[in-house]
């Protein structure tokens, strides 16, 4: 696991403390990780929605530029996935 340090405003720190006080999270680390996981889930949901929309449209011929764009997006997203 990689250790990271962040700085937050007093207001954000107070909000995080309130969240911890609710008992839903055991630590700041757990809270931040839950937020990031939710964001990753949302990104995956958005991708799935776009794919579904694409399947519902009329088909078209894929060009080399289309495939290059898809490849670039996949490679950039795969570098964001924790290992």
Backbone as a printed PyTorch tensor [residue, N CA C, xyz], in Angstrom:
tensor([[[  0.8400,  -1.1690,   0.0000],
         [  0.0000,   0.0000,   0.0000],
         [  0.8880,   1.2360,   0.0000]],

        [[  0.5000,   2.2230,  -0.7660],
         [  1.2690,   3.4610,  -0.8480],
         [  0.6980,   4.4930,   0.1150]],

        [[  1.5700,   5.1240,   0.8620],
         [  1.1460,   6.1630,   1.8030],
         [  1.1670,   7.5050,   1.0850]],

        [[  0.0890,   8.2970,   1.2890],
         [ -0.0270,   9.6210,   0.6940],
         [ -0.4300,  10.6040,   1.7740]],

        [[ -0.0550,  11.8440,   1.5840],
         [ -0.4270,  12.8870,   2.5270],
         [ -1.2060,  13.9480,   1.7680]],

        [[ -2.3270,  14.3930,   2.3530],
         [ -3.1160,  15.4530,   1.7180],
         [ -3.3820,  16.5600,   2.7260]],

        [[ -3.6620,  17.7320,   2.2230],
         [ -4.0460,  18.8630,   3.0550],
         [ -5.4740,  19.2440,   2.6990]],

        [[ -6.2800,  19.5170,   3.7080],
         [ -7.6670,  19.9180,   3.4840],
         [ -7.9610,  21.1600,   4.3160]],

        [[ -8.9830,  21.8790,   3.9190],
         [ -9.3860,  23.0640,   4.6760],
         [ -9.9620,  22.6460,   6.0290]],

        [[-10.0780,  23.6070,   6.9170],
         [-10.6690,  23.3310,   8.2310],
         [-12.1060,  22.8290,   8.0890]],

        [[-12.8400,  23.3860,   7.1370],
         [-14.2260,  22.9630,   6.9170],
         [-14.2960,  21.5020,   6.4780]],

        [[-13.4070,  21.1270,   5.5640],
         [-13.3870,  19.7420,   5.0860],
         [-12.9630,  18.8090,   6.2160]],

        [[-11.9760,  19.2110,   6.9950],
         [-11.5260,  18.3930,   8.1300],
         [-12.6690,  18.1840,   9.1170]],

        [[-13.4580,  19.2380,   9.3720],
         [-14.5920,  19.1190,  10.2810],
         [-15.6420,  18.1630,   9.7200]],

        [[-15.8720,  18.2380,   8.4230],
         [-16.8380,  17.3410,   7.7860],
         [-16.3740,  15.8950,   7.8860]],

        [[-15.0920,  15.6640,   7.6260],
         [-14.5420,  14.3140,   7.7240],
         [-14.6910,  13.7930,   9.1570]],

        [[-14.3990,  14.6270,  10.1300],
         [-14.5580,  14.2390,  11.5400],
         [-16.0030,  13.8630,  11.8440]],

        [[-16.9330,  14.6200,  11.2840],
         [-18.3560,  14.3230,  11.4760],
         [-18.6910,  12.9620,  10.8650]],

        [[-18.1690,  12.6990,   9.6850],
         [-18.4100,  11.4060,   9.0380],
         [-17.8430,  10.2690,   9.8860]],

        [[-16.6560,  10.4630,  10.4210],
         [-16.0490,   9.4390,  11.2690],
         [-16.8680,   9.2440,  12.5400]],

        [[-17.3810,  10.3480,  13.0860],
         [-18.1930,  10.2890,  14.2930],
         [-19.4970,   9.5250,  14.1160]],

        [[-19.9690,   9.4470,  12.8710],
         [-21.2180,   8.7230,  12.6080],
         [-21.0310,   7.2150,  12.7450]],

        [[-19.7720,   6.7770,  12.7680],
         [-19.4930,   5.3520,  12.9050],
         [-19.4760,   4.5910,  11.5910]],

        [[-19.7490,   5.2670,  10.4990],
         [-19.7740,   4.5860,   9.2030],
         [-18.3710,   4.2100,   8.7170]],

        [[-17.3760,   4.9400,   9.1950],
         [-15.9980,   4.7070,   8.7690],
         [-15.1090,   4.6180,  10.0080]],

        [[-14.1300,   3.7250,   9.9550],
         [-13.2440,   3.5290,  11.0850],
         [-12.0650,   4.4700,  11.1240]],

        [[-11.7660,   5.0710,   9.9730],
         [-10.6040,   5.9600,   9.9030],
         [-10.7500,   6.8920,   8.7080]],

        [[ -9.9210,   7.9170,   8.6880],
         [ -9.8890,   8.8310,   7.5400],
         [ -9.5230,   8.0430,   6.2820]],

        [[ -8.5790,   7.1170,   6.4140],
         [ -8.1750,   6.2950,   5.2650],
         [ -9.3700,   5.5540,   4.6700]],

        [[-10.1810,   4.9320,   5.5380],
         [-11.3630,   4.2030,   5.0600],
         [-12.3320,   5.1400,   4.3410]],

        [[-12.5290,   6.3170,   4.8990],
         [-13.4630,   7.2800,   4.3090],
         [-12.9920,   7.7270,   2.9270]],

        [[-11.7400,   8.1150,   2.8260],
         [-11.1980,   8.5670,   1.5400],
         [-11.2260,   7.4380,   0.5170]],

        [[-10.8510,   6.2360,   0.9400],
         [-10.8700,   5.0980,   0.0140],
         [-12.2890,   4.8110,  -0.4740]],

        [[-13.2850,   4.9250,   0.4070],
         [-14.6720,   4.7150,   0.0000],
         [-15.1110,   5.7510,  -1.0350]],

        [[-14.6990,   7.0080,  -0.8450],
         [-15.0270,   8.0520,  -1.8140],
         [-14.4120,   7.7680,  -3.1730]],

        [[-13.1570,   7.3380,  -3.1680],
         [-12.4670,   7.0550,  -4.4250],
         [-13.0920,   5.8460,  -5.1190]],

        [[-13.4240,   4.8150,  -4.3520],
         [-14.0680,   3.6350,  -4.9420],
         [-15.4120,   3.9990,  -5.5640]],

        [[-16.1640,   4.8670,  -4.8980],
         [-17.4510,   5.3140,  -5.4450],
         [-17.2410,   6.0810,  -6.7440]],

        [[-16.2000,   6.8930,  -6.7910],
         [-15.8930,   7.6540,  -8.0040],
         [-15.4970,   6.7150,  -9.1420]],

        [[-14.7130,   5.6880,  -8.8300],
         [-14.3380,   4.7010,  -9.8430],
         [-15.5710,   3.9660, -10.3490]],

        [[-16.4670,   3.6060,  -9.4450],
         [-17.6940,   2.9220,  -9.8280],
         [-18.5190,   3.7980, -10.7720]],

        [[-18.6470,   5.0890, -10.4270],
         [-19.3830,   6.0240, -11.2860],
         [-18.7660,   6.1110, -12.6710]],

        [[-17.4380,   6.1290, -12.7400],
         [-16.7590,   6.1970, -14.0350],
         [-17.0660,   4.9500, -14.8580]],

        [[-17.0850,   3.7900, -14.2100],
         [-17.4070,   2.5470, -14.9130],
         [-18.8520,   2.5420, -15.3800]],

        [[-19.7520,   3.0660, -14.5500],
         [-21.1590,   3.1560, -14.9220],
         [-21.3400,   4.0530, -16.1440]],

        [[-20.6020,   5.1600, -16.1740],
         [-20.6810,   6.0870, -17.3050],
         [-20.2140,   5.4010, -18.5840]],

        [[-19.1370,   4.6450, -18.4870],
         [-18.6200,   3.9230, -19.6550],
         [-19.6560,   2.9120, -20.1430]],

        [[-20.2630,   2.1940, -19.2180],
         [-21.2730,   1.2010, -19.5860],
         [-22.4710,   1.8730, -20.2570]],

        [[-22.8900,   3.0260, -19.7310],
         [-24.0010,   3.7610, -20.3280],
         [-23.6690,   4.1870, -21.7540]],

        [[-22.4570,   4.6940, -21.9550],
         [-22.0470,   5.1140, -23.3000],
         [-22.0030,   3.9250, -24.2630]],

        [[-21.5210,   2.7910, -23.7860],
         [-21.4920,   1.5940, -24.6340],
         [-22.9080,   1.1490, -24.9950]],

        [[-23.8010,   1.1820, -24.0260],
         [-25.1880,   0.7970, -24.2770],
         [-25.8400,   1.7380, -25.2770]],

        [[-25.5980,   3.0270, -25.1200],
         [-26.1330,   4.0050, -26.0730],
         [-25.5790,   3.7460, -27.4640]],

        [[-24.2930,   3.4320, -27.5260],
         [-23.6740,   3.1630, -28.8180],
         [-24.2710,   1.9430, -29.4990]],

        [[-24.5810,   0.9240, -28.7160],
         [-25.1790,  -0.2870, -29.2790],
         [-26.5890,  -0.0290, -29.7940]],

        [[-27.2630,   0.9630, -29.2280],
         [-28.6340,   1.2630, -29.6190],
         [-28.7210,   2.1360, -30.8720]],

        [[-27.6020,   2.6840, -31.3220],
         [-27.6120,   3.5440, -32.4990],
         [-27.3350,   2.7290, -33.7600]],

        [[-27.5630,   3.3670, -34.8910],
         [-27.2620,   2.6980, -36.1530],
         [-25.7710,   2.4040, -36.2250]],

        [[-25.4510,   1.2860, -36.8460],
         [-24.0410,   0.9180, -36.9530],
         [-23.3460,   1.7950, -37.9920]],

        [[-22.0470,   1.9490, -37.8050],
         [-21.2480,   2.7060, -38.7640],
         [-19.9030,   2.0110, -38.8970]],

        [[-19.1850,   2.3590, -39.9280],
         [-17.8900,   1.7660, -40.1750],
         [-16.8660,   2.4240, -39.2500]],

        [[-16.0960,   1.5950, -38.5560],
         [-15.0510,   2.0980, -37.6670],
         [-13.7990,   2.4060, -38.5000]],

        [[-13.2730,   3.5880, -38.2800],
         [-12.0520,   3.9830, -38.9870],
         [-10.8420,   3.7060, -38.0980]],

        [[ -9.6680,   3.8170, -38.6660],
         [ -8.4280,   3.6500, -37.9040],
         [ -8.3580,   4.6810, -36.7730]],

        [[ -8.8090,   5.9150, -37.0510],
         [ -8.8300,   6.9600, -36.0200],
         [ -9.7580,   6.5790, -34.8670]],

        [[-10.9030,   5.9670, -35.1890],
         [-11.8310,   5.5160, -34.1520],
         [-11.1350,   4.5180, -33.2190]],

        [[-10.4800,   3.5240, -33.8070],
         [ -9.8040,   2.4880, -33.0130],
         [ -8.6360,   3.0770, -32.2230]],

        [[ -7.9120,   3.9990, -32.8210],
         [ -6.8060,   4.6430, -32.0910],
         [ -7.3300,   5.4240, -30.8890]],

        [[ -8.4560,   6.0890, -31.0550],
         [ -9.0600,   6.8350, -29.9530],
         [ -9.5170,   5.9070, -28.8320]],

        [[-10.1370,   4.7990, -29.2140],
         [-10.5780,   3.8220, -28.2180],
         [ -9.3790,   3.2460, -27.4680]],

        [[ -8.3470,   2.9000, -28.2010],
         [ -7.1340,   2.3440, -27.5890],
         [ -6.5310,   3.3340, -26.5930]],

        [[ -6.4690,   4.5990, -26.9640],
         [ -5.8980,   5.6190, -26.0810],
         [ -6.7340,   5.7570, -24.8050]],

        [[ -8.0640,   5.7270, -24.9370],
         [ -8.9330,   5.8300, -23.7610],
         [ -8.7490,   4.6350, -22.8320]],

        [[ -8.6980,   3.4430, -23.3940],
         [ -8.5300,   2.2430, -22.5720],
         [ -7.1890,   2.2730, -21.8530]],

        [[ -6.1370,   2.6530, -22.5630],
         [ -4.8250,   2.7020, -21.9270],
         [ -4.7740,   3.7450, -20.8240]],

        [[ -5.4120,   4.8920, -21.0190],
         [ -5.3960,   5.9140, -19.9730],
         [ -6.2130,   5.4650, -18.7680]],

        [[ -7.3310,   4.7730, -18.9920],
         [ -8.1580,   4.2800, -17.8800],
         [ -7.4540,   3.1460, -17.1430]],

        [[ -6.7630,   2.2790, -17.8820],
         [ -6.1100,   1.1470, -17.2250],
         [ -4.9820,   1.5890, -16.3220]],

        [[ -4.3820,   2.7220, -16.6010],
         [ -3.3150,   3.2230, -15.7320],
         [ -3.8700,   3.7860, -14.4300]],

        [[ -5.1820,   4.0520, -14.3740],
         [ -5.8220,   4.5910, -13.1820],
         [ -6.2790,   3.4930, -12.2200]],

        [[ -6.3230,   2.2520, -12.6890],
         [ -6.8170,   1.1510, -11.8660],
         [ -5.7360,   0.7340, -10.8680]],

        [[ -6.1020,   0.7050,  -9.5850],
         [ -5.1030,   0.2910,  -8.5950],
         [ -4.7100,  -1.1660,  -8.7940]],

        [[ -3.4660,  -1.4470,  -8.5590],
         [ -2.9930,  -2.8150,  -8.7540],
         [ -2.7660,  -3.4940,  -7.4420]]])
